[in-house]
Structure formats: C-alpha cells, structure tokens
C-alpha cells in the first residue's frame, strides 16, 4: 500500500511571526491501520489534501503532516479525530469490520495529542518572540464530486480560495485580514487573478484554528486557506506542476504580506 512512512510530520523552524501548516497533506498509514482499512489509495487520496505540503515550503516556519487524515484527523478534536462511521467521512465505509478496534483508536489518539503538544510548544516560542503571530492553515477541497466526467461546481459556490474565519474574532483581526484579502486577489497567479472569498465553501471550523484562537486570545490568529483542487485532477490524482509552483509562490507572498501588516 502506498504511503507507509514512520514519520508523523516534518517541522521547520525559522524567524518571523508567521508559520504555515499542511496537516492534511499526508497519505501514510501505520501498518495496523493499513490492514484494517477498507479504502483504497485512490479513495483516500481524493479526500486528502495532496501537494499542500509543497505549497507551504517557502514559509520559514512550517509543519507538514505525513500521516493520512484516515489514520487520524489533526483538524478535528480528539472525540472525532479517528473516523468511525460513514457519516464522519463523506459517507465512506472506511473499516473492514465496520468499526475500528478501540485499542487502534487509542493509539491514533496518542499521536493526535502529541501533535497538539508539539504545536503548542512551537507557538509558545513564537508568541514569546512576537507580540502577534499568524498561522496559515493550508488545505484543499474537491469541486467535482459528481464524478470524473461531471461538470465542476459553479464558481459562485466554489471560489479558487476559500478563507475560513469561523473561530476567529473577526473584528479584532479585520485590520489584518481585510487588506490581506485585497492583496491575495491582486496576486499574479500564472497570469490570472484568483477568486478569493470568505466562508463560502467552508467556514474554517477546524480544531487547529480553534486551538490557536483559544490558547492565544488577542495574540494569535489562524487563517484557514482552502485551495480548490484546480491544481490537480481530483479523481486521478494527477497534478499540474505549474499550478503547484504558483501555489507555493502565493503562500510565500501571503506570509510576506502578513509580516508587513504585522509590522505596521
């Protein structure tokens, strides 16, 4: 089975008050999960966020997860981080035996807890060095759920980039977010401007953003970025390298713009 890395995630430390994460980039499963899961690689890959790890690499401080969200979902709380029913994972019958073994779930939750201990320590260090900081929480989403030959979802409900701000105290961070949205829309993305809108396809209700806003009120801001999968074929998994490179430039530009706004 594709993706059997022993590594949980890769963390890179650098200067500055901005960090980026790609916590759904991973595809790897530990052996006991790979044996118990009923889904094939292609089914899993369709609901993961491939290539988002590549997109964050030019931000000096970044975290890229290597484990699949089908082993543990780092963007859900511990009570739902291991999918157990089809209702929790896009209607997919995930487990061969219908339900995962409790001991398997507990071992996955150990990794989930370790991630948030690591993230808390990383953010504590940034918060100690900077009065304010921003976490760019990079994800992607499907827009052709009707099948490989179906029409994509209409643009009005599927922006190129969806910014999620559900857990953010929006009024407190408007001074940063509003000009940032303007800057993102003005970025030259391979000769075009992207459709960047807020809380259209998703609202940013993930655990990681909630963690930041709860732990660092007034000091830390998490902005959930959902790239529509225009940069790949979401059914075959085939990437468009030029679009992925543009995503990487875009995220680096966003990080620089945030740093400038924080300084001002």
N, C-alpha and C positions, 0 to 999 in steps of 0.2 A: 504494500500500500504506500502510496506517495506520502511523504511527509512524516518522518519518524525522528525528528531532531530531539535530542535530550534537553536542549536549551529552552528555557521558559521565555526569555526576552533578552534583547540587547539594549543596554543603556549607554548613552554617550553624554559626558558632562562637558559643558563649556561655559563661557562667560555670558552675561546678559540676563535680562528678566523675562525671556521668552523661551518656552520649551514646546515641542510638538510631539504628539504621540500617534501611533498607528496600532491600536490594541486589537483590531480585528484583521490584521494583515496575515496572521499565522494560518498554516494549514496542517501542522504536525499534530499527531496524536500519540500519546504513550501507548504501549503495547496492549494493556488491558482494555483500554477504550477502543482501540482499533479492532480488537477481536469481538467486542460486544456490540459495536455499532452496525446498523443495518444499511446505512447510506454509503453510496459510492463516492469516489473522489469528486466527480463532476457535480453531483448534487450538493456536496458540501461547499465546493468552490463557488457555486452560484450564490450562496448566501454569505460567504466571507467577503472581505474587502481586499482582494489581491492588488498588489502594486502600491497600496497606500504607504507601505514602508519605504518604498523608493521615493515617494513624494516628500517625506519629511527629512531626508538625509542631509540636506544643506542647512538645517537649523542646528546651531551648535550643540544645544542640549535636546536630545530626543530619545524616545523609547519606542522600540518596535517589538511587538509580541510575536512569538513564533508558534505558540500553541493555538490550535483551531478554537473558534468560539463553540464548536460542537464538543470539545472537551470541557471547557469552562468559559463562560462569557464574562470577560472582565468589565463589561459595561452594564452589568446587572448586579443587584445586591445579592448577598450570599444565599438568600432564600430562593432565588430563581436563577442563579448563575449556571447551574447544571440543568439543561433542558430534560424534562422527564415525560412530558406529554406532547402530542402533536400541536396542541393549542399554544405551546410555548415556543414552537419553532416552525412557523409558516405552514402548519398542517402536515409536516413530515413525520412519518412513523420512524423514529430515529433508532430505537433499540430492538435487537433481535428478539429479546424476551419480553418486550412490551414495556418494561420498566428497568432502569439500571439497578445494579446491586448497591445497597446502602453504603457498603464499605468503599466501593468505587467512587460514589458521590463524595464521601467524606475526604478521600484522598485528593480529589479535584479541588475541594474547598480549601484544603491546606494551601494549594498554590494560589488560589484567589486571595486568601488572607495575606500571603506573603507579598503578592503584588501591591496591595494597598499599604503594607508596612514599608515596602521599598519606595513607593510613590510619596508617601508622607515624609519620609526622611529626605528624599530628593527635594521636595517642595519646601520643607523646613529650611534647608540650606539656602535655597533661592530667596525665600522670604526674609532670611536673616541678612542677606546682602542687598536687597532691593525693597524699597517702600511699597511698590506694587509689582505684580507679575501677571503674565498671561499664559495660559495653557491652550495651545491649538490642538483640538481633539479631532483628528482626521479620520473620516470614514468614507464609505461609498454606498450607493444604493442602486437597485435594479429598476429599470423603466420599460422592460419588455416582458412582463410577466405572462403575457398571453401565449408565449411560445417563440421559438427561433424565427418563425416566419410572420409573426404577428406585428402589427404596427406598434410603434412605441407609444408610451403615454403622451398625451398632449403637453406641449411646452408650458401652458398656463398652470398645470398642476405638477410639473416636473422640471424645476429650474436646473440649470447646469450645476449650480452650487446652492445647496440649502444650508442656511445658517440657523442653528438651533439655539434658542436662548431661554428655554423654559425655566430652568433653575437659577438663571442669572438675575440678580436685582437690576433690571434693565435700566431704570432711571439713574442709578448710581454709576453705570458704565456707559451711558449714552455719549458722553464726551469722547470716548474712545471708539465705540462701535459704529456710530453714525458716519464719521469721516472714513473709517476703515472700509465700510461697505462701498462708499463712493470710490475709494482707491481701487478696490478689487474689481469693480465694474469697469474701471478705466485701464486695467492691465491688458497689454497686448499678448493675447493667448494664441500664438500661431496665426496671427493676422486677424483675429476677431476679438470681440468683447464678450465676456461670459455673462449669462443671465444669473445674477446673484440675488437671492431673496431670502427673507427671514421667515422661518416657521411655516413653510408651505407643505412640503412633503413629510417633514419631520419637525419635531419641536425641541429636540435636544434634552430629552428626559432621562438620559443615561446616568449610570451610577458615578462615573468618573467626574462629570461636570458637577453633580450634586455634592460629591466629596469635596471638591475644591471650594465651592461656594459656602459650604457649611463649615469647613475647617479654617478658612481664611477670610472671614467676612470683612469687606472693605479693603482687602489687600490682594486677594487672588481672584482672577477672572478666567473662566473656562469657556471657550467658544467652540461649539460643535460644528465641524465642517462636514457636509455630506456631498461628495462629488457624485453626480450622476455617472453611471458607467458608460459615458460616451467615449472613454479612452480604451475600451476593450469590447469584445463580443461577450456579453454576459452568459451566453449559452455554451459557446465553445471554449471560453476562457482565453481566446487569442487576444493579445494586447496590441495596441497601436503605440510603438516606441516613441514616436514624435510627440504624441499627446501626453505620454507619461513624463517625458522630459520637460514638457511645458508645465505640467502639474508641479514638478519639482521646483522649477523656477518661480512658479506662482506662490507656492508655500514659503519659499525663501523671501520673496518680495513682501508677503503678508507679515512675516516675522520682522523684517526691517522696518516696515511701516508702523507696526505696533511699538517697536522700540523708540522710534521717533516721536510717536504720540505720547508714550510714557514720559519721555524726557521733557516734553513741552508742558 
